[in-house]
Amino acid sequence: MMIDPNALFALSYGLYVLTARDGERDCGCIVNTVMQLTENPTRIALSVNKRNYTNDVIAKTGRMNISVLTEEADMVLFRHFGFQSGRDVDKFADRDDPASSNGLRYLSHACNAFISAQVEQAIDCGTHMLYVALVTQAEKLTGAPSMTYTYYFEHVKPKKPAPDKASTRKGYVCKICGYVYEGDPLPADFICPWCKHGAQDFEPIDL
């Protein structure tokens, strides 16, 4: 039976910066799956790609912060935290974001709340780790509306380029982040250099 990825895009998602700390070094990445599981005690669940350096740090330390992004978040922020690896870049090197009581950073801009949590259970789900975590601190920062995946696609993500009617060049555009691969065919094992999604999330375009 066929699985249409557009059906999955219809699910409701938010967008968040997940942060952790490896010794003296802060790290963070973009995630889109966070939910409250229980009220008393307050637990959340979140999913993070196993390729992310932040996941490696959380697996080792068990501590995390989640910054809830607002509609003020721009593509510069998404590229900074989502399209490069903390293994190669210190994402907090030139930032002055504050730290919560657990010593981890949270965003001071384009963020309306942060949640600190301690991992209670880690479940290997193949490409992603699912963490069940106990909330240790949570604070509402502003009343700005939260960024949703729908808002990101409609107002933040770069639009795919308009086709050049006189051109016969072919390419593929990532439906997640807008990265354009020039050439045809797209290799089956291609991984987007920006958002790390695979070839299944690309669609053909005329360049």
Beta strands, then each sheet from edge to edge (+ up, - down):
strand 1: 16-22
strand 2: 25-31
strand 3: 33-39
strand 4: 42-49
strand 5: 63-69
strand 6: 111-124
strand 7: 128-140
strand 8: 170-174
strand 9: 180-182
strand 10: 202-206
sheet 1: 2+ 1- 5+ 6- 7+ 4- 3+
sheet 2: 9+ 8- 10+
end
